[in-house]
Amino acid sequence: MLKLPYREVYEMKNLYITGVAGSGKTAIALGMALKLKKEGVNVTYFKPVGSRPKLFGGEDDALLMQEILNMGTDVCKIAPFTAGTSYLSGLNNPEVAMACIKEAYQEISREAELIIIDGATFPYVGAAYGLDVASLAPVFNASILNIIKLDNDLSVDQAIFFNSDFTCRGLSVIGHIFNNVPRQLFAKTEGIFKPILEKKGCTTLGIIPIRPEIASPTVSEFYEALGGELLAGEDNLDRLVEEIIVGAMTMESALKYMRRSGNKAVIMGGDRADMALASLETSTSALILTGGLYPDVKVISRAAEKGVPLILVHSDTYTTIEKLSEISRRIKPGDTIGINTALENIEQHCDWQSIMSSLREE
């Protein structure tokens, strides 16, 4: 395959993709890697600080990229370190962790022209021991791309804050991508958010609209995060969850709202049999009962008839919602729709030429 003109003149910096939980960093990393591969660039993937539990023998994102990019490197090298919520108590020697990350990076980078580096759940994860994005980016000769999870106006403040911190440290920030933008915020993103960010020196490299097939988590991912007991619907854990509703309103109000909402997860106490039965008569992807209160047998029976996953958890409703707020869709090997959508999002909604120009190393 012929190399592109810029490949003959320039070396390329690595790309460190960062953002907050649920921003879709790995989907962007996947799309970028596929696009680079499509253009003949020898690209590989590295996740120095993971934060998800290791399933099926390795970090989930690392396993995905290992297969997609046909990497011969062991998963433990692709994702050499995990910083969970209690990692400080078990990390007696931070220097060993850094040495492990650097050794893995050397192996990963041995034959690659460009490395896509995937950030942890938040840019600051690992900061106590110099393992955060700002500390590691110069170690890997990487430019930073920030992915914005757009919940409201405060998301823009957060993006400006991160960008200012990175640039004050002298790091290379090529810009940001608004990812999974809700339809109702798309015009505001174009007309208000983008200009404000650009006045602050933050370059917009893409505005990607939300697509349920890649943005919405599955019931299986909810069940994995919450644990608990699955009482019905075990064959339908692959259903998408596009909205979360808390059944804490009156029956009349709840019915009106639930009838307007499709592919939803409904969260309520296990003692609300009337509300649970009503929700099962609408388009419900999952019913989550909190407080460890075992439901009426009628609820279990109806959920089984409808094929709706019924999950009983012991945490209260507030804690349950907090756990679910950080869940995002994870593309897995074999998810053809998700993989193709990740590439389409980069090709159709991002300024690819500007991204590549920013990665050229003078």
Number of C-alpha atoms within 10 A of each C-alpha: 6 7 10 11 8 12 14 8 11 13 14 21 21 25 27 28 25 28 26 21 17 23 26 24 26 26 24 22 25 27 22 22 26 22 19 17 14 11 13 14 18 15 21 25 27 25 28 27 26 24 20 15 13 14 9 8 9 18 22 21 26 25 22 22 23 20 13 17 16 10 17 9 12 15 21 16 20 29 25 24 20 20 19 15 9 8 12 14 7 8 13 10 10 15 12 11 19 18 11 15 22 17 13 22 23 12 13 20 17 8 11 14 15 21 23 23 27 26 28 27 21 16 19 19 21 23 13 10 15 15 23 19 28 21 17 21 21 14 11 18 16 24 21 26 22 26 24 25 22 21 12 9 12 10 15 20 14 15 21 18 11 18 24 16 13 18 13 9 10 11 18 21 21 22 22 24 23 26 25 25 20 15 11 8 14 19 12 12 19 12 10 12 20 19 15 15 19 13 9 11 15 20 18 21 23 22 23 18 17 17 17 14 15 22 24 20 23 24 25 18 19 21 21 11 15 20 13 17 15 14 18 23 20 16 10 16 19 14 19 24 24 18 15 18 16 15 22 14 12 9 14 9 11 17 17 10 12 20 14 9 16 14 17 22 26 23 22 22 23 22 16 16 17 12 22 27 18 15 23 21 14 16 16 26 27 32 26 26 29 24 17 16 14 17 19 15 10 13 24 21 14 16 24 16 12 14 19 26 28 28 24 25 23 18 16 14 20 11 14 20 16 10 14 16 12 13 18 18 22 21 24 16 16 11 12 11 11 23 20 14 17 24 20 15 22 24 15 12 16 18 15 16 9 14 18 14 13 17 20 15 11 8
